[in-house]
């Protein structure tokens, strides 16, 4: 199973799919084949592995897979059926598919006489798939909020200038984080004030291979000549009055993770609504003073209502410091925090 997780990590980190790995073992325990999911529309991991060996070798073999084999038809057919038809005698998986209906792939396999074992390295698999699992279970993307500020919490000088508070290493890390998320989100205020491109770029300004889908929240129109309208992924605009519904609408665009860079208004509203799953705070060793704070009202009226965070790591980026943190409730495994309720979906959303 641990090898399966290593294989799963070979798949693309962004996109409308779960990263899954599979290992096929002979009845004697020898490795026959390995596979992983290479992206939406491609064979799932267990099918990818099975195609690498002759059909007769698969009869009575064991399939070890990091996610419960699917039991539905989406872009591909049900993996549970493929395993049954191949004559696989035993299936071992880590975690249940949260997109399964009442009778998942494990149930279908058992009904066909296949031995099924579940829960192997479940905690490791949950941690590996946490963004995708939360998105499927809650029906909204994983939300990462980023801001850069001075040590005294200012995002700009008193006159509004903000380029550049942090140094080159921190700015490049931000671009890498953009590329590691399915979408990048800002408010219309940021678009009107800064005219950002919302692209992920390398050291030399070149576009990175993975580009986030640009999303603008708000009720004001985005100007026709705005730089974001020239983004290679197009542009999605959503109303800002119902954040939960707007985030949910992004699932229809294949978005399972979103990187929020949209200034204090959008960031503060998401925090106040309890919709933030992770924080990336870039702190520069400067003092600015003045009214241009990194956050506005986040719904805290007294010290007893403070929003506690768990700091996961602190990293030096040149002269700057990156603090990675999560809401205290997210310290629990995502399965414990969320339970089994939530919208149903398959692991490669139609």
ABEGO torsion letter per residue (X at the ends): XAAAAAAAAABBABEBBBBBBBBBBBAAGBBABBBBBAEBGBBBAAAAAAAABBAAAABGBBBBBABBBBABBBABBBAAAAAAAAGBABBBBABBBAABBABBAAAAAAAAGBBBBBGBGAAAAAAAAAAAAAAAAAGBBBBBBBBBBBAAGBABBAAGBAOBABBAAAAAAAAAAAAABABBBBBAAAAAAAGBAGBBBBAAGBBBABBBBBBBBEABBBBAABAAAABAAEBBBBBAABAAAAAAAAAAAGBABBBBAAEAAAAAAAAAAGABABBBBBBBBBBAEEABBABBBAGBABAAABBBBBBABBBBBEABBBBBBBBAAAABBAAAAAEABEBBBBABBX
